[in-house]
Structure formats: structure tokens, C-alpha cells
């Protein structure tokens, strides 16, 4: 009703001005029968009101549709076609929606092709990395050790690219099961032993053997890898420890990862999960990409987990995954 009145307001205003002008013209011509003039004005007003009522009734569903936003595209198709205006507008919107849908499908196909190319490229790159790793794994000389470290960085970078490309199709690539949290933590920590040894940092695992969580092993392992990599990267002093603590808090299981690193400035904490945000520490550590914690947060949300972080400068950072 409000939309209808706003649309018809210029017509009503124009009618009142016109009626007033006509009355003035008759009065200037010497016509002095006021009652006749009022009767004519009343009759004319009734005709206008009748027209407006008829107009509103015939277009009522159309105006209601314009006033209320659509909750689904099914409602868009259920439009009353009782008036030419409603029909014309519906045909225009249908045509625009058809073009939009075609463009959306084109972009979707291009995106799927791009993701497929990225996945194929990553898998192709893994082969030479594995071959080079086999070639140097029995050599302990300094140059080969450095090559091994760089290969590990390449491998992690490729994994990050692969998981980013799969994030949008997460629902097609996960399998939920009951997992032993202690086994997952030990497995991921063992896979990062080269990094622990190179930085002279020691993992301290304090997770009960009977503590189980419901999650996807592959995605959860990637999340833990990102958190461990960050914890080791920002631990600049040797002979420090990274603590893995598992416990229950109410109905939730919690994994807490605590390092003894440089910590995160308080001003950066609200933004650490933003993509590409490296903060103050990113200016001192060139390896920072700003994507690790962002991916961690996105994956945890898709798995139904919650992630918390707290930190103190020069004392370390605590990250909690709440299952």
C-alpha cells in the first residue's frame, strides 16, 4: 500500500491542483453557485478514488512483490500476471536473470577448469620433488641438507595451493570419522621432524590416548601442519618447546598448541585470520604469506570446529581447536 500511494502521489497532487484551478476559473467568470461546485468536486473525487482503488486491487500482488524481497528464486517465478505492467516487468527480469545465469555458468566452468589445471599442475610438480628427495636422502653433507630444507618448503607450498583450490569444493572431498587425537598429533609432529631438528625445537605431547574427536583426518592433519609450522617459524630461540595438550571442556574436546615464540602483537590478533594479513611479524619473517591461519580458520569452520588464539609478546602463542 505504501509503495502504491508513493507512486500515485503525483497524480493525486496534480488532480487537486487542477481542481483548484478550474474552480478559480469558474469563480472569476462570475459563477457563484458554491454548492454546485462542491458537488462537482466531490463527484470528481469519488471517480478518482474509484480509479485508484481499482488500480490498487488489480496490481496489489505486484506491489506486494516489489515491497517484499525474494527468499528464493521459486517465488520469483510465482508472479501475478494480471496486469500489463506486471507482465512486462516479469519478462524483463526473466530475460536479465537468464543472461545472468548463462554468465554464471560460464564463469563456473572457467573456474572448474582453472581448479582442475591447478590440481594437475601440483601433482606434476610433486613427482620431481619426490625424485630429488630420494636422490639426496642418504647424503648428510651441508649442501644436501639445505636442498632438503628447500624441497620441504616447496612441498608445503604446493600443498597449500592444492588445499586452497579444493576449499570451494570441500563438500566433495571430506570423510568424517572418529579419530584418536593423540595419534593424529604424533603423526603430524613426526612428519615435521626435519623442521623441528633444524630449528632445535622439541614437541611435548600431552594428549590422553583415549581422547577421540570426530573430524576428517586429511584436512585436520593439514590444519595441524599449518599450526606447527607457524609455531616453529616464530620460535627464534633454540632449545624451546612446543606443547600439545589435549583435554575435555564440558561436552567439547580441545587441542591446545602452545609455543614459546615471539608472540603476536595485541593489535594484530583480531586480524590474524584474515587472508594475506601478515601483521608486524610478517615484516621480520619473510616466509610469512598470511594464508596459513586463514586456511586453518576456513577448514575448521567447514569441519564444524572452532579455533581460538591468544598471545603475549616475547612469551608465545596459544592456539586452541575446539571439537
Secondary structure by P-SEA (a helix, b strand, c coil): caaaaaaaaaaaaaaaaaaaaaaaaaaaacccaaaaaaaaaaaaaaaaaaaaaaaaaaaaaaaaaaaccccccccccccccccaaaaaaaaaaaaaaaaaaaaaaaaaaaaaaaaaaaaaaaaaaaaaaaaaaaaccccccaaaaaaaaaaaaaaaaaaaaaaaaaccccccbbbbbbbcaaaaaaaaaaaaaaaaaaacbbbbbbccccccccccaaaaaaaaaaaaaaaaaacccccbbbbbbbbbcccbbbbbbbbccccccccccccccccccccaaaaacccccccaaaaaaaaaaaacbbbbbbbbcccbbbbbbcc
